[in-house]
Amino acid sequence: MRRFPLVPATTGDLELGDLFAVPLKGGDLSVFQVRGLKGSGAGAYTHFVAGIVDWRAPALPVGFDLRGRRALAEGVVRFEVFAAGRAEVFGNSDEVVPPVAWSELAKDFTAGTSTEVWAWKSLRRRAELALKKSKPG
């Protein structure tokens, strides 16, 4: 049985639905969800697909806080978010919509495709932009 928080050593330690947080300006946290993993081939041990969850709060979500929350954007993320970026997996959820099985980017995450890669230093900025765009008005 997995215990949280978890600092994965490789992408093999990650599971679909795993959640990790990135601090935002002003002290709030954003939540990212692992939405795609490769078992072999180019990028399998260095990259994974993550989605920015519609969550901005001073504390991590608990229980059913993520029920019905949307994945606002997805990107291929470098695994270094867990080493240099010091992120930790704090839980796992299947409550985010659409479900991870519907990740279009994860389906296209194969050798020979051209995909933008999100470096760990850009995650805060990407989350800020996605959360700002999702606000009504």
Short mmCIF file of the C-alpha atoms (twelve columns), coordinates in Angstrom:
data_MODEL
# 
_entry.id   MODEL 
# 
loop_
_atom_site.group_PDB 
_atom_site.id 
_atom_site.type_symbol 
_atom_site.label_atom_id 
_atom_site.label_alt_id 
_atom_site.label_comp_id 
_atom_site.label_asym_id 
_atom_site.label_seq_id 
_atom_site.Cartn_x 
_atom_site.Cartn_y 
_atom_site.Cartn_z 
_atom_site.pdbx_PDB_model_num 
ATOM 1   C CA . MET A 1   0.000   0.000  0.000   1 
ATOM 2   C CA . ARG A 2   1.306   3.436  -0.945  1 
ATOM 3   C CA . ARG A 3   1.787   6.061  1.747   1 
ATOM 4   C CA . PHE A 4   1.571   9.800  1.246   1 
ATOM 5   C CA . PRO A 5   3.333   12.124 0.963   1 
ATOM 6   C CA . LEU A 6   5.395   10.280 -1.608  1 
ATOM 7   C CA . VAL A 7   8.507   11.532 -3.365  1 
ATOM 8   C CA . PRO A 8   8.753   9.257  -6.391  1 
ATOM 9   C CA . ALA A 9   12.195  8.095  -7.465  1 
ATOM 10  C CA . THR A 10  11.097  7.348  -11.043 1 
ATOM 11  C CA . THR A 11  7.998   7.649  -13.192 1 
ATOM 12  C CA . GLY A 12  7.452   3.978  -12.345 1 
ATOM 13  C CA . ASP A 13  6.460   5.113  -8.833  1 
ATOM 14  C CA . LEU A 14  3.647   7.278  -10.243 1 
ATOM 15  C CA . GLU A 15  0.082   6.141  -10.873 1 
ATOM 16  C CA . LEU A 16  -2.674  7.708  -12.926 1 
ATOM 17  C CA . GLY A 17  -4.636  10.081 -10.726 1 
ATOM 18  C CA . ASP A 18  -1.694  10.986 -8.466  1 
ATOM 19  C CA . LEU A 19  -1.863  14.567 -7.198  1 
ATOM 20  C CA . PHE A 20  0.913   17.037 -6.462  1 
ATOM 21  C CA . ALA A 21  0.845   20.719 -5.555  1 
ATOM 22  C CA . VAL A 22  2.701   23.753 -6.823  1 
ATOM 23  C CA . PRO A 23  2.773   26.989 -4.779  1 
ATOM 24  C CA . LEU A 24  1.226   30.067 -6.377  1 
ATOM 25  C CA . LYS A 25  1.875   33.747 -5.786  1 
ATOM 26  C CA . GLY A 26  0.227   34.934 -2.599  1 
ATOM 27  C CA . GLY A 27  0.621   31.619 -0.774  1 
ATOM 28  C CA . ASP A 28  -2.161  29.582 -2.397  1 
ATOM 29  C CA . LEU A 29  -1.588  26.128 -3.854  1 
ATOM 30  C CA . SER A 30  -2.473  24.753 -7.260  1 
ATOM 31  C CA . VAL A 31  -3.022  21.055 -7.841  1 
ATOM 32  C CA . PHE A 32  -1.723  18.954 -10.720 1 
ATOM 33  C CA . GLN A 33  -2.900  15.438 -11.536 1 
ATOM 34  C CA . VAL A 34  -0.916  12.697 -13.297 1 
ATOM 35  C CA . ARG A 35  -3.025  11.987 -16.397 1 
ATOM 36  C CA . GLY A 36  -0.704  9.929  -18.590 1 
ATOM 37  C CA . LEU A 37  2.269   7.606  -18.184 1 
ATOM 38  C CA . LYS A 38  4.351   5.662  -20.675 1 
ATOM 39  C CA . GLY A 39  5.608   2.184  -19.851 1 
ATOM 40  C CA . SER A 40  8.453   2.176  -22.366 1 
ATOM 41  C CA . GLY A 41  10.040  4.090  -25.216 1 
ATOM 42  C CA . ALA A 42  11.306  7.637  -25.530 1 
ATOM 43  C CA . GLY A 43  10.387  9.770  -22.537 1 
ATOM 44  C CA . ALA A 44  9.002   6.911  -20.458 1 
ATOM 45  C CA . TYR A 45  11.360  7.539  -17.544 1 
ATOM 46  C CA . THR A 46  11.758  11.284 -17.839 1 
ATOM 47  C CA . HIS A 47  8.293   12.661 -18.696 1 
ATOM 48  C CA . PHE A 48  4.598   12.188 -17.875 1 
ATOM 49  C CA . VAL A 49  1.344   13.960 -18.689 1 
ATOM 50  C CA . ALA A 50  -0.124  16.179 -15.961 1 
ATOM 51  C CA . GLY A 51  -3.269  18.258 -15.826 1 
ATOM 52  C CA . ILE A 52  -3.851  21.517 -13.971 1 
ATOM 53  C CA . VAL A 53  -6.863  20.978 -11.713 1 
ATOM 54  C CA . ASP A 54  -9.360  23.775 -11.063 1 
ATOM 55  C CA . TRP A 55  -8.136  24.262 -7.481  1 
ATOM 56  C CA . ARG A 56  -6.662  27.320 -5.797  1 
ATOM 57  C CA . ALA A 57  -6.612  27.430 -2.008  1 
ATOM 58  C CA . PRO A 58  -4.206  27.960 0.892   1 
ATOM 59  C CA . ALA A 59  -4.456  24.257 1.824   1 
ATOM 60  C CA . LEU A 60  -4.359  20.944 -0.018  1 
ATOM 61  C CA . PRO A 61  -7.693  19.368 -0.947  1 
ATOM 62  C CA . VAL A 62  -8.962  16.570 1.312   1 
ATOM 63  C CA . GLY A 63  -11.713 13.998 1.026   1 
ATOM 64  C CA . PHE A 64  -14.078 14.836 -1.791  1 
ATOM 65  C CA . ASP A 65  -12.840 18.421 -2.324  1 
ATOM 66  C CA . LEU A 66  -11.898 17.585 -5.923  1 
ATOM 67  C CA . ARG A 67  -15.222 15.942 -6.822  1 
ATOM 68  C CA . GLY A 68  -16.350 17.427 -10.128 1 
ATOM 69  C CA . ARG A 69  -13.325 19.735 -10.468 1 
ATOM 70  C CA . ARG A 70  -12.081 20.077 -14.032 1 
ATOM 71  C CA . ALA A 71  -8.687  19.520 -15.568 1 
ATOM 72  C CA . LEU A 72  -8.117  22.949 -17.128 1 
ATOM 73  C CA . ALA A 73  -5.069  22.144 -19.253 1 
ATOM 74  C CA . GLU A 74  -2.710  19.244 -19.818 1 
ATOM 75  C CA . GLY A 75  0.949   19.126 -20.660 1 
ATOM 76  C CA . VAL A 76  3.941   16.844 -20.778 1 
ATOM 77  C CA . VAL A 77  5.903   17.478 -17.585 1 
ATOM 78  C CA . ARG A 78  9.506   16.639 -16.888 1 
ATOM 79  C CA . PHE A 79  10.001  14.264 -13.983 1 
ATOM 80  C CA . GLU A 80  12.435  16.740 -12.428 1 
ATOM 81  C CA . VAL A 81  9.403   18.418 -10.782 1 
ATOM 82  C CA . PHE A 82  9.888   15.848 -7.998  1 
ATOM 83  C CA . ALA A 83  13.641  16.367 -7.531  1 
ATOM 84  C CA . ALA A 84  14.689  19.894 -8.436  1 
ATOM 85  C CA . GLY A 85  11.118  21.180 -8.071  1 
ATOM 86  C CA . ARG A 86  10.660  19.446 -4.696  1 
ATOM 87  C CA . ALA A 87  7.075   18.385 -5.396  1 
ATOM 88  C CA . GLU A 88  5.506   15.493 -3.489  1 
ATOM 89  C CA . VAL A 89  2.566   13.289 -4.372  1 
ATOM 90  C CA . PHE A 90  0.022   14.005 -1.634  1 
ATOM 91  C CA . GLY A 91  -2.761  11.688 -2.781  1 
ATOM 92  C CA . ASN A 92  -4.643  10.102 -5.650  1 
ATOM 93  C CA . SER A 93  -8.103  10.909 -6.979  1 
ATOM 94  C CA . ASP A 94  -10.452 9.749  -9.703  1 
ATOM 95  C CA . GLU A 95  -12.875 12.613 -8.962  1 
ATOM 96  C CA . VAL A 96  -11.415 15.096 -11.491 1 
ATOM 97  C CA . VAL A 97  -13.273 15.420 -14.805 1 
ATOM 98  C CA . PRO A 98  -12.738 14.363 -17.463 1 
ATOM 99  C CA . PRO A 99  -11.382 11.074 -16.095 1 
ATOM 100 C CA . VAL A 100 -7.714  10.355 -16.750 1 
ATOM 101 C CA . ALA A 101 -8.710  7.651  -19.241 1 
ATOM 102 C CA . TRP A 102 -9.983  10.422 -21.544 1 
ATOM 103 C CA . SER A 103 -6.715  12.350 -21.692 1 
ATOM 104 C CA . GLU A 104 -6.223  13.250 -25.360 1 
ATOM 105 C CA . LEU A 105 -2.652  14.417 -24.768 1 
ATOM 106 C CA . ALA A 106 -1.753  11.137 -23.031 1 
ATOM 107 C CA . LYS A 107 -2.997  9.208  -26.071 1 
ATOM 108 C CA . ASP A 108 -0.711  11.270 -28.324 1 
ATOM 109 C CA . PHE A 109 2.313   11.080 -25.978 1 
ATOM 110 C CA . THR A 110 4.340   8.721  -28.173 1 
ATOM 111 C CA . ALA A 111 7.699   8.671  -29.870 1 
ATOM 112 C CA . GLY A 112 7.864   10.817 -32.963 1 
ATOM 113 C CA . THR A 113 5.212   13.330 -31.900 1 
ATOM 114 C CA . SER A 114 5.950   16.991 -31.342 1 
ATOM 115 C CA . THR A 115 4.744   18.068 -27.917 1 
ATOM 116 C CA . GLU A 116 5.502   21.090 -25.780 1 
ATOM 117 C CA . VAL A 117 7.181   20.064 -22.523 1 
ATOM 118 C CA . TRP A 118 6.477   21.923 -19.284 1 
ATOM 119 C CA . ALA A 119 9.637   22.392 -17.204 1 
ATOM 120 C CA . TRP A 120 9.149   22.446 -13.430 1 
ATOM 121 C CA . LYS A 121 10.012  26.144 -13.225 1 
ATOM 122 C CA . SER A 122 7.123   27.011 -15.558 1 
ATOM 123 C CA . LEU A 123 4.393   25.155 -13.647 1 
ATOM 124 C CA . ARG A 124 3.460   28.067 -11.368 1 
ATOM 125 C CA . ARG A 125 3.025   30.405 -14.335 1 
ATOM 126 C CA . ARG A 126 1.040   27.817 -16.284 1 
ATOM 127 C CA . ALA A 127 -1.254  27.178 -13.313 1 
ATOM 128 C CA . GLU A 128 -1.790  30.912 -12.731 1 
ATOM 129 C CA . LEU A 129 -2.781  31.397 -16.388 1 
ATOM 130 C CA . ALA A 130 -5.111  28.382 -16.501 1 
ATOM 131 C CA . LEU A 131 -6.835  29.351 -13.252 1 
ATOM 132 C CA . LYS A 132 -7.222  32.953 -14.405 1 
ATOM 133 C CA . LYS A 133 -8.773  31.872 -17.726 1 
ATOM 134 C CA . SER A 134 -11.229 29.570 -15.925 1 
ATOM 135 C CA . LYS A 135 -12.672 32.349 -13.760 1 
ATOM 136 C CA . PRO A 136 -16.083 33.477 -14.978 1 
ATOM 137 C CA . GLY A 137 -16.276 37.086 -16.153 1 
# 
